[in-house]
Amino acid sequence: MEEMTDSTSASSNPDQKVSSFGSIITNYPLIAAMVAFTIAQSTKLFTSWYKERRWDFKQLLGSGGMPSSHSATVTALAMAIGFQEGFGGSLFAAALILACVVMYDATGVRLQAGRQAEVLNQIVYELPAEHPLSESRPLRELLGHTPPQVIAGSLLGITTAVIGYFIMIASGQI
């Protein structure tokens, strides 16, 4: 019972809250995941320029495209947790299962929903002007990822976590 009182009083201590924020900005798994996400989203800007020869800044926040930022994020998170907590622990197992579910969903349900949106948009486009749905706003078509996009994202996530791990070792934080 005494331990609960100590932990409760520590969480209300302002100094404790400051150090909690400090631990968030030095949280290796969190930083690895955020860096992988940022790199993946930034890369989409360049891959879309390469394909379309125009800058599409919506790619910085949009879903879909090459590489999968969802895959990069969850893979970097799982790898960083594995490096920090060990690959045999339950925390890594949970992160790995989360990564698998996210990547499966990206190539399955979300990809098919995007393809259905493409077909529905074409149907609406072909409706006569007097049809009530002819003025409806188009559905978003880029929702999911192809397997190569997911693989590229996961390789980016692994690479980000490995580089981050070596940086943490070199700086003496791990």
HELIX and SHEET records of a PDB file:
HELIX    1   1 GLU A    2  SER A   11  1                                  10    
HELIX    2   2 PRO A   14  ILE A   25  1                                  12    
HELIX    3   3 TYR A   28  GLU A   52  1                                  25    
HELIX    4   4 PHE A   57  LEU A   60  5                                   4    
HELIX    5   5 SER A   69  GLU A   85  1                                  17    
HELIX    6   6 SER A   90  THR A  107  1                                  18    
HELIX    7   7 VAL A  109  TYR A  125  1                                  17    
HELIX    8   8 PRO A  147  ALA A  170  1                                  24    
END                                                                             
